[in-house]
Amino acid sequence: MPYSLDKGIRDSLVIRFQYDAGSSFKNMFWFSGTAIELVFGKPLWWCLTGLHWTLWFVKEFHTCQEISAPYNCIPAKQVFDR
């Protein structure tokens, strides 16, 4: 056979996970081979999510009520609303 594929290439082309119409519970919670697996595996997604939550926390809870706050302190919510 002139166009034979070696085992590594052949395994990458084979669909290993098949959809089973009779097993809806398994299909709903199947994680492997989905786009969710690719997104959650990227460090950029985790960094951006962490940045989002950090900025949200600062916006919601920085109120200039601290003892060491300077006289002309502007609450973070007003800064983000501009």
LOLUMZA-113680 format. One record per residue: y, z, x of N, C-alpha, C, O in turn; residue number from 1. Coordinates in Angstrom, 2 decimals. Last residue first. Layout:
<bagus>
n_yy Y | n_zz Z | n_xx X | ca_yy Y | ca_zz Z | ca_xx X | c_yy Y | c_zz Z | c_xx X | o_yy Y | o_zz Z | o_xx X | bakol NUM;
...
</bagus>
This chain:
<bagus>
n_yy 56.33 | n_zz 35.36 | n_xx -16.76 | ca_yy 57.43 | ca_zz 34.44 | ca_xx -16.42 | c_yy 56.97 | c_zz 33.03 | c_xx -16.28 | o_yy 57.77 | o_zz 32.14 | o_xx -16.00 | bakol 82;
n_yy 54.11 | n_zz 36.94 | n_xx -17.01 | ca_yy 54.62 | ca_zz 36.28 | ca_xx -18.22 | c_yy 55.73 | c_zz 35.28 | c_xx -17.93 | o_yy 56.04 | o_zz 34.44 | o_xx -18.77 | bakol 81;
n_yy 53.74 | n_zz 38.11 | n_xx -14.54 | ca_yy 52.80 | ca_zz 37.06 | ca_xx -14.95 | c_yy 53.30 | c_zz 36.30 | c_xx -16.18 | o_yy 52.94 | o_zz 35.14 | o_xx -16.37 | bakol 80;
n_yy 55.86 | n_zz 39.98 | n_xx -14.61 | ca_yy 55.82 | ca_zz 38.95 | ca_xx -13.55 | c_yy 54.91 | c_zz 37.81 | c_xx -13.96 | o_yy 55.26 | o_zz 36.64 | o_xx -13.76 | bakol 79;
n_yy 55.13 | n_zz 41.58 | n_xx -16.76 | ca_yy 56.36 | ca_zz 40.80 | ca_xx -16.84 | c_yy 56.38 | c_zz 39.69 | c_xx -15.79 | o_yy 56.87 | o_zz 38.59 | o_xx -16.05 | bakol 78;
n_yy 52.80 | n_zz 42.72 | n_xx -15.68 | ca_yy 52.71 | ca_zz 41.90 | ca_xx -16.91 | c_yy 53.95 | c_zz 41.04 | c_xx -17.09 | o_yy 53.84 | o_zz 39.89 | o_xx -17.52 | bakol 77;
n_yy 53.66 | n_zz 44.27 | n_xx -13.55 | ca_yy 52.96 | ca_zz 43.01 | ca_xx -13.27 | c_yy 52.87 | c_zz 42.13 | c_xx -14.50 | o_yy 52.88 | o_zz 40.90 | o_xx -14.38 | bakol 76;
n_yy 56.98 | n_zz 45.62 | n_xx -13.77 | ca_yy 55.56 | ca_zz 45.65 | ca_xx -14.11 | c_yy 54.93 | c_zz 44.27 | c_xx -13.95 | o_yy 55.57 | o_zz 43.24 | o_xx -14.17 | bakol 75;
n_yy 59.07 | n_zz 45.99 | n_xx -11.02 | ca_yy 58.85 | ca_zz 45.19 | ca_xx -12.22 | c_yy 57.35 | c_zz 45.25 | c_xx -12.54 | o_yy 56.54 | o_zz 44.97 | o_xx -11.67 | bakol 74;
n_yy 61.16 | n_zz 48.39 | n_xx -9.49 | ca_yy 59.80 | ca_zz 47.90 | ca_xx -9.72 | c_yy 59.73 | c_zz 47.14 | c_xx -11.04 | o_yy 60.27 | o_zz 47.58 | o_xx -12.06 | bakol 73;
n_yy 63.41 | n_zz 49.54 | n_xx -8.28 | ca_yy 63.52 | ca_zz 48.23 | ca_xx -8.95 | c_yy 62.15 | c_zz 47.61 | c_xx -9.18 | o_yy 62.00 | o_zz 46.39 | o_xx -9.06 | bakol 72;
n_yy 62.49 | n_zz 51.93 | n_xx -7.08 | ca_yy 63.40 | ca_zz 52.00 | ca_xx -8.22 | c_yy 63.44 | c_zz 50.68 | c_xx -8.99 | o_yy 63.51 | o_zz 50.68 | o_xx -10.22 | bakol 71;
n_yy 58.92 | n_zz 51.86 | n_xx -6.24 | ca_yy 60.36 | ca_zz 51.77 | ca_xx -5.94 | c_yy 61.20 | c_zz 51.71 | c_xx -7.23 | o_yy 60.67 | o_zz 51.46 | o_xx -8.32 | bakol 70;
n_yy 56.37 | n_zz 54.29 | n_xx -6.72 | ca_yy 56.93 | ca_zz 53.00 | ca_xx -7.11 | c_yy 58.43 | c_zz 52.96 | c_xx -6.79 | o_yy 59.13 | o_zz 53.93 | o_xx -7.05 | bakol 69;
n_yy 55.05 | n_zz 56.67 | n_xx -6.22 | ca_yy 55.64 | ca_zz 55.97 | ca_xx -5.06 | c_yy 56.24 | c_zz 54.62 | c_xx -5.42 | o_yy 56.59 | o_zz 53.86 | o_xx -4.52 | bakol 68;
n_yy 54.05 | n_zz 57.37 | n_xx -8.70 | ca_yy 55.08 | ca_zz 58.21 | ca_xx -8.08 | c_yy 55.79 | c_zz 57.47 | c_xx -6.96 | o_yy 57.00 | o_zz 57.62 | o_xx -6.78 | bakol 67;
n_yy 53.60 | n_zz 54.77 | n_xx -11.13 | ca_yy 53.17 | ca_zz 55.53 | ca_xx -9.97 | c_yy 54.34 | c_zz 56.31 | c_xx -9.39 | o_yy 55.50 | o_zz 55.93 | o_xx -9.58 | bakol 66;
n_yy 54.35 | n_zz 53.10 | n_xx -13.11 | ca_yy 54.35 | ca_zz 54.52 | ca_xx -13.45 | c_yy 53.97 | c_zz 55.39 | c_xx -12.25 | o_yy 54.01 | o_zz 56.62 | o_xx -12.35 | bakol 65;
n_yy 54.19 | n_zz 50.35 | n_xx -13.00 | ca_yy 55.31 | ca_zz 51.02 | ca_xx -12.29 | c_yy 55.40 | c_zz 52.49 | c_xx -12.66 | o_yy 56.48 | o_zz 53.08 | o_xx -12.52 | bakol 64;
n_yy 51.84 | n_zz 49.26 | n_xx -13.98 | ca_yy 52.92 | ca_zz 49.54 | ca_xx -14.92 | c_yy 54.14 | c_zz 50.19 | c_xx -14.31 | o_yy 55.06 | o_zz 50.56 | o_xx -15.04 | bakol 63;
n_yy 49.03 | n_zz 47.51 | n_xx -13.84 | ca_yy 50.15 | ca_zz 47.84 | ca_xx -12.95 | c_yy 51.39 | c_zz 48.01 | c_xx -13.82 | o_yy 51.93 | o_zz 47.04 | o_xx -14.34 | bakol 62;
n_yy 47.07 | n_zz 46.67 | n_xx -15.66 | ca_yy 47.17 | ca_zz 48.08 | ca_xx -15.35 | c_yy 48.27 | c_zz 48.45 | c_xx -14.35 | o_yy 48.43 | o_zz 49.63 | o_xx -14.05 | bakol 61;
n_yy 47.06 | n_zz 43.90 | n_xx -16.17 | ca_yy 46.90 | ca_zz 44.84 | ca_xx -17.28 | c_yy 47.27 | c_zz 46.27 | c_xx -16.91 | o_yy 47.75 | o_zz 47.01 | o_xx -17.77 | bakol 60;
n_yy 47.39 | n_zz 42.68 | n_xx -13.65 | ca_yy 48.30 | ca_zz 42.38 | ca_xx -14.75 | c_yy 48.24 | c_zz 43.44 | c_xx -15.84 | o_yy 49.28 | o_zz 43.83 | o_xx -16.38 | bakol 59;
n_yy 45.20 | n_zz 43.68 | n_xx -12.22 | ca_yy 46.57 | ca_zz 44.00 | ca_xx -11.78 | c_yy 47.55 | c_zz 43.77 | c_xx -12.92 | o_yy 48.45 | o_zz 44.59 | o_xx -13.14 | bakol 58;
n_yy 43.12 | n_zz 42.53 | n_xx -13.72 | ca_yy 43.22 | ca_zz 43.98 | ca_xx -13.61 | c_yy 44.62 | c_zz 44.40 | c_xx -13.19 | o_yy 45.17 | o_zz 45.36 | o_xx -13.73 | bakol 57;
n_yy 43.62 | n_zz 39.81 | n_xx -13.29 | ca_yy 43.67 | ca_zz 40.36 | ca_xx -14.65 | c_yy 43.86 | c_zz 41.87 | c_xx -14.61 | o_yy 44.65 | o_zz 42.42 | o_xx -15.37 | bakol 56;
n_yy 43.19 | n_zz 39.64 | n_xx -10.53 | ca_yy 44.52 | ca_zz 39.36 | ca_xx -11.08 | c_yy 44.67 | c_zz 39.90 | c_xx -12.50 | o_yy 45.73 | o_zz 40.40 | o_xx -12.86 | bakol 55;
n_yy 40.42 | n_zz 40.29 | n_xx -10.50 | ca_yy 41.39 | ca_zz 41.09 | ca_xx -9.75 | c_yy 42.80 | c_zz 40.88 | c_xx -10.30 | o_yy 43.52 | o_zz 41.85 | o_xx -10.53 | bakol 54;
n_yy 39.30 | n_zz 38.25 | n_xx -12.03 | ca_yy 39.22 | ca_zz 39.62 | ca_xx -12.52 | c_yy 40.20 | c_zz 40.53 | c_xx -11.78 | o_yy 40.74 | o_zz 41.46 | o_xx -12.38 | bakol 53;
n_yy 39.92 | n_zz 36.01 | n_xx -10.36 | ca_yy 40.36 | ca_zz 36.07 | ca_xx -11.75 | c_yy 40.38 | c_zz 37.51 | c_xx -12.25 | o_yy 41.37 | o_zz 37.95 | o_xx -12.83 | bakol 52;
n_yy 38.54 | n_zz 36.65 | n_xx -8.01 | ca_yy 39.99 | ca_zz 36.52 | ca_xx -7.99 | c_yy 40.57 | c_zz 36.63 | c_xx -9.41 | o_yy 41.60 | o_zz 37.28 | o_xx -9.61 | bakol 51;
n_yy 35.90 | n_zz 36.54 | n_xx -8.99 | ca_yy 36.43 | ca_zz 37.79 | ca_xx -8.47 | c_yy 37.95 | c_zz 37.78 | c_xx -8.42 | o_yy 38.59 | o_zz 38.78 | o_xx -8.75 | bakol 50;
n_yy 35.78 | n_zz 33.81 | n_xx -9.61 | ca_yy 35.60 | ca_zz 34.80 | ca_xx -10.66 | c_yy 36.14 | c_zz 36.15 | c_xx -10.23 | o_yy 36.78 | o_zz 36.84 | o_xx -11.02 | bakol 49;
n_yy 36.12 | n_zz 32.71 | n_xx -7.06 | ca_yy 37.12 | ca_zz 32.44 | ca_xx -8.09 | c_yy 37.00 | c_zz 33.43 | c_xx -9.26 | o_yy 38.01 | o_zz 33.84 | o_xx -9.83 | bakol 48;
n_yy 33.76 | n_zz 33.69 | n_xx -5.81 | ca_yy 35.10 | ca_zz 34.02 | ca_xx -5.28 | c_yy 36.18 | c_zz 33.81 | c_xx -6.34 | o_yy 37.06 | o_zz 34.66 | o_xx -6.49 | bakol 47;
n_yy 31.74 | n_zz 32.53 | n_xx -7.38 | ca_yy 31.85 | ca_zz 33.98 | ca_xx -7.33 | c_yy 33.22 | c_zz 34.40 | c_xx -6.80 | o_yy 33.79 | o_zz 35.37 | o_xx -7.30 | bakol 46;
n_yy 32.23 | n_zz 29.80 | n_xx -6.85 | ca_yy 32.30 | ca_zz 30.31 | ca_xx -8.22 | c_yy 32.48 | c_zz 31.82 | c_xx -8.23 | o_yy 33.28 | o_zz 32.34 | o_xx -9.01 | bakol 45;
n_yy 31.76 | n_zz 29.69 | n_xx -4.09 | ca_yy 33.09 | ca_zz 29.41 | ca_xx -4.61 | c_yy 33.25 | c_zz 29.94 | c_xx -6.03 | o_yy 34.30 | o_zz 30.47 | o_xx -6.37 | bakol 44;
n_yy 29.00 | n_zz 30.09 | n_xx -3.76 | ca_yy 29.92 | ca_zz 31.18 | ca_xx -3.43 | c_yy 31.34 | c_zz 30.95 | c_xx -3.96 | o_yy 32.05 | o_zz 31.91 | o_xx -4.25 | bakol 43;
n_yy 26.67 | n_zz 29.06 | n_xx -6.21 | ca_yy 27.76 | ca_zz 28.67 | ca_xx -5.32 | c_yy 28.69 | c_zz 29.84 | c_xx -5.03 | o_yy 29.11 | o_zz 30.53 | o_xx -5.96 | bakol 42;
n_yy 24.86 | n_zz 29.77 | n_xx -8.13 | ca_yy 24.43 | ca_zz 29.82 | ca_xx -6.74 | c_yy 25.52 | c_zz 29.50 | c_xx -5.75 | o_yy 25.32 | o_zz 29.64 | o_xx -4.54 | bakol 41;
n_yy 25.94 | n_zz 29.23 | n_xx -10.58 | ca_yy 25.88 | ca_zz 30.62 | ca_xx -10.15 | c_yy 25.44 | c_zz 30.78 | c_xx -8.71 | o_yy 25.64 | o_zz 31.84 | o_xx -8.12 | bakol 40;
n_yy 25.55 | n_zz 26.39 | n_xx -10.61 | ca_yy 26.89 | ca_zz 26.99 | ca_xx -10.63 | c_yy 26.86 | c_zz 28.41 | c_xx -10.09 | o_yy 27.68 | o_zz 28.76 | o_xx -9.24 | bakol 39;
n_yy 22.75 | n_zz 26.02 | n_xx -10.58 | ca_yy 23.58 | ca_zz 25.42 | ca_xx -9.54 | c_yy 24.96 | c_zz 26.07 | c_xx -9.46 | o_yy 25.47 | o_zz 26.29 | o_xx -8.37 | bakol 38;
n_yy 21.98 | n_zz 27.39 | n_xx -12.89 | ca_yy 21.44 | ca_zz 27.80 | ca_xx -11.59 | c_yy 22.30 | c_zz 27.25 | c_xx -10.45 | o_yy 22.54 | o_zz 27.95 | o_xx -9.47 | bakol 37;
n_yy 23.24 | n_zz 25.82 | n_xx -14.79 | ca_yy 23.65 | ca_zz 27.22 | ca_xx -14.62 | c_yy 23.18 | c_zz 27.75 | c_xx -13.28 | o_yy 23.90 | o_zz 28.48 | o_xx -12.61 | bakol 36;
n_yy 21.84 | n_zz 23.47 | n_xx -14.84 | ca_yy 23.15 | ca_zz 23.46 | ca_xx -14.19 | c_yy 23.66 | c_zz 24.88 | c_xx -13.97 | o_yy 24.44 | o_zz 25.11 | o_xx -13.04 | bakol 35;
n_yy 18.34 | n_zz 24.17 | n_xx -14.08 | ca_yy 19.46 | ca_zz 23.93 | ca_xx -14.97 | c_yy 20.77 | c_zz 23.89 | c_xx -14.18 | o_yy 20.80 | o_zz 24.24 | o_xx -13.00 | bakol 34;
n_yy 16.13 | n_zz 24.93 | n_xx -12.60 | ca_yy 16.33 | ca_zz 23.51 | ca_xx -12.83 | c_yy 17.49 | c_zz 23.19 | c_xx -13.75 | o_yy 17.63 | o_zz 22.04 | o_xx -14.18 | bakol 33;
n_yy 15.48 | n_zz 28.00 | n_xx -14.21 | ca_yy 15.25 | ca_zz 27.13 | ca_xx -13.07 | c_yy 15.43 | c_zz 25.65 | c_xx -13.45 | o_yy 14.94 | o_zz 25.20 | o_xx -14.49 | bakol 32;
n_yy 15.68 | n_zz 29.24 | n_xx -16.68 | ca_yy 16.84 | ca_zz 29.20 | ca_xx -15.80 | c_yy 16.68 | c_zz 28.18 | c_xx -14.68 | o_yy 17.66 | o_zz 27.56 | o_xx -14.25 | bakol 31;
n_yy 14.88 | n_zz 29.63 | n_xx -19.99 | ca_yy 14.47 | ca_zz 28.98 | ca_xx -18.76 | c_yy 15.70 | c_zz 28.75 | c_xx -17.89 | o_yy 16.66 | o_zz 28.13 | o_xx -18.34 | bakol 30;
n_yy 15.33 | n_zz 30.64 | n_xx -22.50 | ca_yy 15.61 | ca_zz 31.51 | ca_xx -21.37 | c_yy 15.14 | c_zz 30.93 | c_xx -20.04 | o_yy 15.02 | o_zz 31.66 | o_xx -19.05 | bakol 29;
n_yy 14.59 | n_zz 28.64 | n_xx -24.29 | ca_yy 15.93 | ca_zz 29.21 | ca_xx -24.37 | c_yy 16.29 | c_zz 30.00 | c_xx -23.12 | o_yy 17.46 | o_zz 30.02 | o_xx -22.73 | bakol 28;
n_yy 11.90 | n_zz 28.13 | n_xx -23.65 | ca_yy 12.91 | ca_zz 27.09 | ca_xx -23.40 | c_yy 14.33 | c_zz 27.66 | c_xx -23.42 | o_yy 15.18 | o_zz 27.22 | o_xx -22.64 | bakol 27;
n_yy 10.64 | n_zz 30.45 | n_xx -24.57 | ca_yy 10.59 | ca_zz 30.12 | ca_xx -23.14 | c_yy 11.67 | c_zz 29.10 | c_xx -22.80 | o_yy 12.30 | o_zz 29.20 | o_xx -21.74 | bakol 26;
n_yy 11.11 | n_zz 30.09 | n_xx -27.31 | ca_yy 11.62 | ca_zz 31.28 | ca_xx -26.63 | c_yy 11.67 | c_zz 31.03 | c_xx -25.11 | o_yy 12.65 | o_zz 31.38 | o_xx -24.46 | bakol 25;
n_yy 9.74 | n_zz 27.70 | n_xx -27.94 | ca_yy 11.20 | ca_zz 27.72 | ca_xx -27.99 | c_yy 11.78 | c_zz 28.94 | c_xx -27.28 | o_yy 12.86 | o_zz 28.84 | o_xx -26.70 | bakol 24;
n_yy 7.22 | n_zz 26.07 | n_xx -27.50 | ca_yy 7.58 | ca_zz 27.33 | ca_xx -26.86 | c_yy 9.10 | c_zz 27.46 | c_xx -26.79 | o_yy 9.68 | o_zz 27.36 | o_xx -25.71 | bakol 23;
n_yy 6.73 | n_zz 23.56 | n_xx -28.44 | ca_yy 6.11 | ca_zz 24.67 | ca_xx -29.14 | c_yy 6.50 | c_zz 26.02 | c_xx -28.58 | o_yy 6.14 | o_zz 27.05 | o_xx -29.16 | bakol 22;
n_yy 7.89 | n_zz 21.75 | n_xx -26.71 | ca_yy 8.49 | ca_zz 21.92 | ca_xx -28.03 | c_yy 7.91 | c_zz 23.10 | c_xx -28.78 | o_yy 8.56 | o_zz 23.62 | o_xx -29.69 | bakol 21;
n_yy 8.56 | n_zz 22.04 | n_xx -23.46 | ca_yy 7.46 | ca_zz 22.32 | ca_xx -24.37 | c_yy 8.05 | c_zz 22.65 | c_xx -25.74 | o_yy 8.65 | o_zz 23.71 | o_xx -25.91 | bakol 20;
n_yy 9.52 | n_zz 20.03 | n_xx -20.79 | ca_yy 9.95 | ca_zz 20.66 | ca_xx -22.03 | c_yy 8.75 | c_zz 20.83 | c_xx -22.94 | o_yy 8.00 | o_zz 19.88 | o_xx -23.18 | bakol 19;
n_yy 8.36 | n_zz 20.67 | n_xx -17.51 | ca_yy 8.37 | ca_zz 19.83 | ca_xx -18.69 | c_yy 8.81 | c_zz 20.66 | c_xx -19.89 | o_yy 8.51 | o_zz 21.85 | o_xx -19.99 | bakol 18;
n_yy 9.01 | n_zz 20.69 | n_xx -14.20 | ca_yy 9.12 | ca_zz 21.50 | ca_xx -15.40 | c_yy 9.27 | c_zz 20.56 | c_xx -16.60 | o_yy 10.21 | o_zz 19.77 | o_xx -16.67 | bakol 17;
n_yy 8.84 | n_zz 18.74 | n_xx -12.22 | ca_yy 7.86 | ca_zz 19.82 | ca_xx -12.22 | c_yy 7.88 | c_zz 20.61 | c_xx -13.54 | o_yy 6.84 | o_zz 21.14 | o_xx -13.94 | bakol 16;
n_yy 9.01 | n_zz 15.45 | n_xx -11.68 | ca_yy 9.55 | ca_zz 16.46 | ca_xx -12.59 | c_yy 8.51 | c_zz 17.56 | c_xx -12.72 | o_yy 7.43 | o_zz 17.33 | o_xx -13.26 | bakol 15;
n_yy 9.17 | n_zz 14.18 | n_xx -8.41 | ca_yy 8.32 | ca_zz 14.56 | ca_xx -9.54 | c_yy 9.03 | c_zz 15.62 | c_xx -10.37 | o_yy 9.59 | o_zz 16.58 | o_xx -9.83 | bakol 14;
n_yy 10.67 | n_zz 13.78 | n_xx -6.17 | ca_yy 10.86 | ca_zz 12.86 | ca_xx -7.29 | c_yy 10.09 | c_zz 13.26 | c_xx -8.54 | o_yy 10.34 | o_zz 12.73 | o_xx -9.62 | bakol 13;
n_yy 9.84 | n_zz 15.57 | n_xx -4.29 | ca_yy 11.21 | ca_zz 15.69 | ca_xx -4.77 | c_yy 11.48 | c_zz 14.79 | c_xx -5.96 | o_yy 12.44 | o_zz 15.02 | o_xx -6.70 | bakol 12;
n_yy 7.24 | n_zz 14.72 | n_xx -3.74 | ca_yy 7.42 | ca_zz 15.97 | ca_xx -4.47 | c_yy 8.84 | c_zz 16.13 | c_xx -4.99 | o_yy 9.04 | o_zz 16.77 | o_xx -6.03 | bakol 11;
n_yy 7.82 | n_zz 12.36 | n_xx -2.30 | ca_yy 7.13 | ca_zz 12.25 | ca_xx -3.59 | c_yy 7.30 | c_zz 13.54 | c_xx -4.40 | o_yy 7.49 | o_zz 13.47 | o_xx -5.62 | bakol 10;
n_yy 8.95 | n_zz 13.42 | n_xx 0.00 | ca_yy 9.77 | ca_zz 12.59 | ca_xx -0.88 | c_yy 9.13 | c_zz 12.51 | c_xx -2.26 | o_yy 9.83 | o_zz 12.58 | o_xx -3.28 | bakol 9;
n_yy 6.69 | n_zz 14.84 | n_xx 1.03 | ca_yy 7.98 | ca_zz 15.50 | ca_xx 0.80 | c_yy 8.86 | c_zz 14.72 | c_xx -0.16 | o_yy 9.47 | o_zz 15.32 | o_xx -1.05 | bakol 8;
n_yy 4.60 | n_zz 12.89 | n_xx 1.32 | ca_yy 4.49 | ca_zz 13.99 | ca_xx 0.36 | c_yy 5.83 | c_zz 14.66 | c_xx 0.04 | o_yy 6.08 | o_zz 15.01 | o_xx -1.11 | bakol 7;
n_yy 5.86 | n_zz 9.47 | n_xx 1.51 | ca_yy 5.22 | ca_zz 10.66 | ca_xx 2.07 | c_yy 5.35 | c_zz 11.83 | c_xx 1.08 | o_yy 6.13 | o_zz 11.76 | o_xx 0.13 | bakol 6;
n_yy 5.03 | n_zz 6.58 | n_xx -0.36 | ca_yy 5.98 | ca_zz 7.65 | ca_xx -0.07 | c_yy 5.24 | c_zz 8.82 | c_xx 0.56 | o_yy 4.11 | o_zz 9.13 | o_xx 0.17 | bakol 5;
n_yy 4.33 | n_zz 3.15 | n_xx 0.27 | ca_yy 3.85 | ca_zz 4.50 | ca_xx -0.03 | c_yy 4.90 | c_zz 5.53 | c_xx 0.42 | o_yy 5.56 | o_zz 5.35 | o_xx 1.44 | bakol 4;
n_yy 4.48 | n_zz 0.29 | n_xx 0.22 | ca_yy 5.60 | ca_zz 1.14 | ca_xx -0.18 | c_yy 5.13 | c_zz 2.55 | c_xx -0.54 | o_yy 5.52 | o_zz 3.08 | o_xx -1.58 | bakol 3;
n_yy 2.07 | n_zz -1.02 | n_xx 0.83 | ca_yy 3.20 | ca_zz -1.11 | ca_xx 1.76 | c_yy 4.35 | c_zz -0.15 | c_xx 1.43 | o_yy 5.12 | o_zz 0.20 | o_xx 2.33 | bakol 2;
n_yy -1.17 | n_zz 0.00 | n_xx 0.84 | ca_yy 0.00 | ca_zz 0.00 | ca_xx 0.00 | c_yy 1.24 | c_zz 0.00 | c_xx 0.89 | o_yy 1.44 | o_zz 0.95 | o_xx 1.64 | bakol 1;
</bagus>
